[in-house]
Amino acid sequence: MQMARGDEILGMYLTAGHSNMNRETPGAVDYTAYVEAMSAALDLPIPDEIKAGVVANVEHIFAIAQPVLTFPLPDTVESAATFEP
């Protein structure tokens, strides 16, 4: 089974009408809908008794990622083909 890439999952989420995935405004994200969309895309059921914890963790991860997601990059920057520490 081939797993969907993160950008594909996000694309499916946005295509399904969840256009409020705004990197600038973390509170505008419907994390429950995002977790449900990812769960469906990955065919990974999340039991109801732990779903609230999963949603809370995704919200926390999103908050931690904000400095990276909002870091301004000039248009001239190119991604590296390989990571070299």
OpenMM code with the backbone's topology and positions (N, CA, C; nanometers):
from openmm import Vec3, app, unit

residues = "MET GLN MET ALA ARG GLY ASP GLU ILE LEU GLY MET TYR LEU THR ALA GLY HIS SER ASN MET ASN ARG GLU THR PRO GLY ALA VAL ASP TYR THR ALA TYR VAL GLU ALA MET SER ALA ALA LEU ASP LEU PRO ILE PRO ASP GLU ILE LYS ALA GLY VAL VAL ALA ASN VAL GLU HIS ILE PHE ALA ILE ALA GLN PRO VAL LEU THR PHE PRO LEU PRO ASP THR VAL GLU SER ALA ALA THR PHE GLU PRO".split()
positions = [
    Vec3(0.0840, -0.1180, 0.0000),
    Vec3(0.0000, 0.0000, 0.0000),
    Vec3(0.0885, 0.1244, 0.0000),
    Vec3(0.0637, 0.2155, -0.0916),
    Vec3(0.1402, 0.3396, -0.0978),
    Vec3(0.0689, 0.4465, -0.0173),
    Vec3(0.1446, 0.5126, 0.0711),
    Vec3(0.0885, 0.6164, 0.1565),
    Vec3(0.0802, 0.7484, 0.0795),
    Vec3(-0.0236, 0.8253, 0.1094),
    Vec3(-0.0363, 0.9583, 0.0507),
    Vec3(0.0656, 1.0512, 0.1153),
    Vec3(0.1208, 1.1408, 0.0377),
    Vec3(0.2146, 1.2398, 0.0910),
    Vec3(0.1358, 1.3460, 0.1661),
    Vec3(0.2051, 1.4158, 0.2560),
    Vec3(0.1405, 1.5190, 0.3362),
    Vec3(0.0738, 1.6259, 0.2524),
    Vec3(0.1410, 1.6683, 0.1433),
    Vec3(0.0818, 1.7727, 0.0598),
    Vec3(-0.0429, 1.7220, -0.0124),
    Vec3(-0.0462, 1.5917, -0.0439),
    Vec3(-0.1649, 1.5350, -0.1069),
    Vec3(-0.2813, 1.5315, -0.0087),
    Vec3(-0.2516, 1.4972, 0.1165),
    Vec3(-0.3556, 1.4932, 0.2188),
    Vec3(-0.4100, 1.6334, 0.2425),
    Vec3(-0.3202, 1.7305, 0.2531),
    Vec3(-0.3642, 1.8685, 0.2721),
    Vec3(-0.4474, 1.9137, 0.1530),
    Vec3(-0.4061, 1.8773, 0.0324),
    Vec3(-0.4824, 1.9119, -0.0872),
    Vec3(-0.6214, 1.8517, -0.0847),
    Vec3(-0.6324, 1.7254, -0.0407),
    Vec3(-0.7634, 1.6613, -0.0299),
    Vec3(-0.8492, 1.7335, 0.0733),
    Vec3(-0.7870, 1.7735, 0.1828),
    Vec3(-0.8585, 1.8447, 0.2894),
    Vec3(-0.9119, 1.9772, 0.2370),
    Vec3(-0.8272, 2.0517, 0.1658),
    Vec3(-0.8686, 2.1814, 0.1135),
    Vec3(-0.9728, 2.1657, 0.0035),
    Vec3(-0.9568, 2.0639, -0.0816),
    Vec3(-1.0517, 2.0391, -0.1895),
    Vec3(-1.1891, 2.0028, -0.1344),
    Vec3(-1.1902, 1.9412, -0.0167),
    Vec3(-1.3181, 1.9015, 0.0440),
    Vec3(-1.3925, 2.0207, 0.1041),
    Vec3(-1.3398, 2.1411, 0.0842),
    Vec3(-1.4102, 2.2600, 0.1301),
    Vec3(-1.3583, 2.3190, 0.2590),
    Vec3(-1.2466, 2.2721, 0.3056),
    Vec3(-1.1883, 2.3233, 0.4299),
    Vec3(-1.0812, 2.4272, 0.3953),
    Vec3(-1.1245, 2.5399, 0.3449),
    Vec3(-1.0309, 2.6416, 0.2975),
    Vec3(-0.9763, 2.7290, 0.4088),
    Vec3(-1.0097, 2.6988, 0.5336),
    Vec3(-0.9639, 2.7834, 0.6433),
    Vec3(-0.8299, 2.7376, 0.6998),
    Vec3(-0.7524, 2.6620, 0.6246),
    Vec3(-0.6208, 2.6177, 0.6701),
    Vec3(-0.5229, 2.7317, 0.6466),
    Vec3(-0.5318, 2.8333, 0.7308),
    Vec3(-0.4531, 2.9556, 0.7159),
    Vec3(-0.3314, 2.9487, 0.8060),
    Vec3(-0.2134, 2.9486, 0.7468),
    Vec3(-0.0904, 2.9397, 0.8244),
    Vec3(-0.0688, 3.0613, 0.9130),
    Vec3(-0.1263, 3.1738, 0.8762),
    Vec3(-0.1069, 3.2969, 0.9518),
    Vec3(-0.1977, 3.3039, 1.0741),
    Vec3(-0.3074, 3.2301, 1.0718),
    Vec3(-0.4054, 3.2362, 1.1801),
    Vec3(-0.4343, 3.0951, 1.2302),
    Vec3(-0.3486, 3.0418, 1.3187),
    Vec3(-0.3657, 2.9036, 1.3627),
    Vec3(-0.5033, 2.8746, 1.4224),
    Vec3(-0.5646, 2.9699, 1.4915),
    Vec3(-0.6940, 2.9476, 1.5528),
    Vec3(-0.8060, 2.9266, 1.4526),
    Vec3(-0.7832, 2.9608, 1.3255),
    Vec3(-0.8862, 2.9481, 1.2229),
    Vec3(-0.8956, 2.8066, 1.1678),
    Vec3(-0.8048, 2.7202, 1.2046),
    Vec3(-0.8028, 2.5838, 1.1518),
    Vec3(-0.9012, 2.4972, 1.2289),
    Vec3(-0.9791, 2.4195, 1.1576),
    Vec3(-1.0678, 2.3212, 1.2201),
    Vec3(-0.9878, 2.1920, 1.2332),
    Vec3(-0.9195, 2.1772, 1.3462),
    Vec3(-0.8296, 2.0638, 1.3658),
    Vec3(-0.9037, 1.9306, 1.3661),
    Vec3(-1.0250, 1.9288, 1.4178),
    Vec3(-1.1019, 1.8041, 1.4182),
    Vec3(-1.1298, 1.7589, 1.2756),
    Vec3(-1.1732, 1.8508, 1.1902),
    Vec3(-1.1996, 1.8162, 1.0505),
    Vec3(-1.0711, 1.7741, 0.9804),
    Vec3(-0.9600, 1.8396, 1.0131),
    Vec3(-0.8317, 1.8042, 0.9530),
    Vec3(-0.7908, 1.6623, 0.9927),
    Vec3(-0.8017, 1.6299, 1.1218),
    Vec3(-0.7671, 1.4949, 1.1690),
    Vec3(-0.8586, 1.3920, 1.1038),
    Vec3(-0.9864, 1.4214, 1.0931),
    Vec3(-1.0797, 1.3277, 1.0301),
    Vec3(-1.0466, 1.3077, 0.8827),
    Vec3(-1.0093, 1.4157, 0.8132),
    Vec3(-0.9734, 1.4045, 0.6715),
    Vec3(-0.8446, 1.3230, 0.6551),
    Vec3(-0.7471, 1.3473, 0.7407),
    Vec3(-0.6222, 1.2711, 0.7335),
    Vec3(-0.6468, 1.1244, 0.7669),
    Vec3(-0.7301, 1.0994, 0.8666),
    Vec3(-0.7633, 0.9630, 0.9055),
    Vec3(-0.8263, 0.8875, 0.7887),
    Vec3(-0.9188, 0.9530, 0.7201),
    Vec3(-0.9845, 0.8906, 0.6054),
    Vec3(-0.8870, 0.8703, 0.4902),
    Vec3(-0.8029, 0.9704, 0.4633),
    Vec3(-0.7076, 0.9614, 0.3518),
    Vec3(-0.6059, 0.8506, 0.3729),
    Vec3(-0.5676, 0.8302, 0.4978),
    Vec3(-0.4683, 0.7278, 0.5296),
    Vec3(-0.5314, 0.5925, 0.5625),
    Vec3(-0.6658, 0.5878, 0.5614),
    Vec3(-0.7378, 0.4677, 0.6010),
    Vec3(-0.6890, 0.4211, 0.7379),
    Vec3(-0.6805, 0.5176, 0.8295),
    Vec3(-0.6301, 0.4943, 0.9648),
    Vec3(-0.7383, 0.5365, 1.0649),
    Vec3(-0.8201, 0.4415, 1.1073),
    Vec3(-0.9272, 0.4785, 1.1998),
    Vec3(-0.8709, 0.5258, 1.3342),
    Vec3(-0.9332, 0.6285, 1.3894),
    Vec3(-0.8942, 0.6803, 1.5208),
    Vec3(-1.0126, 0.6576, 1.6140),
    Vec3(-0.9945, 0.5729, 1.7151),
    Vec3(-1.1054, 0.5466, 1.8077),
    Vec3(-1.1541, 0.6749, 1.8749),
    Vec3(-1.2844, 0.6825, 1.8967),
    Vec3(-1.3445, 0.8019, 1.9563),
    Vec3(-1.2831, 0.8379, 2.0908),
    Vec3(-1.2456, 0.7370, 2.1690),
    Vec3(-1.1936, 0.7643, 2.3027),
    Vec3(-1.0568, 0.8328, 2.3023),
    Vec3(-0.9865, 0.8300, 2.1896),
    Vec3(-0.8564, 0.8998, 2.1842),
    Vec3(-0.8546, 1.0145, 2.0842),
    Vec3(-0.9639, 1.0332, 2.0114),
    Vec3(-0.9669, 1.1356, 1.9064),
    Vec3(-0.9382, 1.2758, 1.9607),
    Vec3(-0.9931, 1.3093, 2.0767),
    Vec3(-0.9701, 1.4424, 2.1343),
    Vec3(-0.8209, 1.4645, 2.1614),
    Vec3(-0.7520, 1.3615, 2.2079),
    Vec3(-0.6086, 1.3723, 2.2327),
    Vec3(-0.5293, 1.3880, 2.1035),
    Vec3(-0.5700, 1.3172, 1.9995),
    Vec3(-0.5034, 1.3297, 1.8696),
    Vec3(-0.5217, 1.4709, 1.8150),
    Vec3(-0.6436, 1.5219, 1.8246),
    Vec3(-0.6720, 1.6580, 1.7776),
    Vec3(-0.5888, 1.7590, 1.8562),
    Vec3(-0.5808, 1.7425, 1.9877),
    Vec3(-0.5006, 1.8337, 2.0707),
    Vec3(-0.3534, 1.8282, 2.0314),
    Vec3(-0.3025, 1.7100, 2.0029),
    Vec3(-0.1622, 1.6970, 1.9616),
    Vec3(-0.1373, 1.7608, 1.8258),
    Vec3(-0.2290, 1.7444, 1.7312),
    Vec3(-0.2137, 1.8075, 1.6000),
    Vec3(-0.2157, 1.9593, 1.6151),
    Vec3(-0.3030, 2.0097, 1.6985),
    Vec3(-0.3078, 2.1541, 1.7228),
    Vec3(-0.1764, 2.2031, 1.7828),
    Vec3(-0.1213, 2.1252, 1.8752),
    Vec3(0.0066, 2.1608, 1.9384),
    Vec3(0.1209, 2.1564, 1.8361),
    Vec3(0.1228, 2.0543, 1.7533),
    Vec3(0.2261, 2.0419, 1.6487),
    Vec3(0.2180, 2.1603, 1.5522),
    Vec3(0.0953, 2.1977, 1.5146),
    Vec3(0.0770, 2.3102, 1.4244),
    Vec3(0.1313, 2.4384, 1.4867),
    Vec3(0.1063, 2.4574, 1.6168),
    Vec3(0.1557, 2.5767, 1.6861),
    Vec3(0.3082, 2.5773, 1.6909),
    Vec3(0.3682, 2.4610, 1.7152),
    Vec3(0.5142, 2.4517, 1.7182),
    Vec3(0.5730, 2.4830, 1.5805),
    Vec3(0.5036, 2.4438, 1.4748),
    Vec3(0.5534, 2.4619, 1.3383),
    Vec3(0.5381, 2.6045, 1.2874),
    Vec3(0.4625, 2.6888, 1.3559),
    Vec3(0.4362, 2.8241, 1.3075),
    Vec3(0.5615, 2.9038, 1.2718),
    Vec3(0.6670, 2.9033, 1.3525),
    Vec3(0.7853, 2.9811, 1.3128),
    Vec3(0.8439, 2.9377, 1.1781),
    Vec3(0.8370, 2.8087, 1.1491),
    Vec3(0.8887, 2.7593, 1.0207),
    Vec3(0.7915, 2.7935, 0.9089),
    Vec3(0.6626, 2.7717, 0.9320),
    Vec3(0.5629, 2.7954, 0.8283),
    Vec3(0.5501, 2.9420, 0.7892),
    Vec3(0.5782, 3.0301, 0.8825),
    Vec3(0.5616, 3.1734, 0.8552),
    Vec3(0.6935, 3.2459, 0.8298),
    Vec3(0.8044, 3.1722, 0.8282),
    Vec3(0.9340, 3.2342, 0.8055),
    Vec3(0.9416, 3.2864, 0.6623),
    Vec3(0.9696, 3.4147, 0.6462),
    Vec3(0.9734, 3.4707, 0.5101),
    Vec3(1.0993, 3.4259, 0.4352),
    Vec3(1.0794, 3.3815, 0.3147),
    Vec3(1.1907, 3.3427, 0.2284),
    Vec3(1.1857, 3.4251, 0.1001),
    Vec3(1.3005, 3.4705, 0.0532),
    Vec3(1.3008, 3.5436, -0.0741),
    Vec3(1.2693, 3.4490, -0.1900),
    Vec3(1.2176, 3.5027, -0.2973),
    Vec3(1.1828, 3.4224, -0.4143),
    Vec3(1.3040, 3.3565, -0.4789),
    Vec3(1.4230, 3.4049, -0.4487),
    Vec3(1.5439, 3.3513, -0.5108),
    Vec3(1.5972, 3.2263, -0.4417),
    Vec3(1.5394, 3.1879, -0.3283),
    Vec3(1.5869, 3.0706, -0.2545),
    Vec3(1.5381, 2.9439, -0.3236),
    Vec3(1.6300, 2.8480, -0.3387),
    Vec3(1.5949, 2.7192, -0.3987),
    Vec3(1.6130, 2.6111, -0.2935),
    Vec3(1.5295, 2.5082, -0.3001),
    Vec3(1.5420, 2.3992, -0.2039),
    Vec3(1.6634, 2.3137, -0.2397),
    Vec3(1.7242, 2.2568, -0.1373),
    Vec3(1.8385, 2.1698, -0.1566),
    Vec3(1.7913, 2.0313, -0.2014),
    Vec3(1.8669, 1.9703, -0.2904),
    Vec3(1.8315, 1.8365, -0.3376),
    Vec3(1.8468, 1.7329, -0.2260),
    Vec3(1.9464, 1.7513, -0.1421),
    Vec3(1.9686, 1.6612, -0.0293),
    Vec3(2.0026, 1.7421, 0.0940),
    Vec3(1.9681, 1.6867, 0.2088),
    Vec3(1.9993, 1.7534, 0.3349),
    Vec3(2.1425, 1.7188, 0.3758),
    Vec3(2.2201, 1.8211, 0.4046),
    Vec3(2.3556, 1.8010, 0.4551),
    Vec3(2.3728, 1.8867, 0.5785),
    Vec3(2.3863, 1.8232, 0.6965),
    Vec3(2.3991, 1.9018, 0.8195),
    Vec3(2.5277, 1.9831, 0.8230),
] * unit.nanometer
topology = app.Topology()
chain = topology.addChain("A")
for resn in residues:
    res = topology.addResidue(resn, chain)
    for name in ("N", "CA", "C"):
        topology.addAtom(name, app.Element.getBySymbol(name[0]), res)
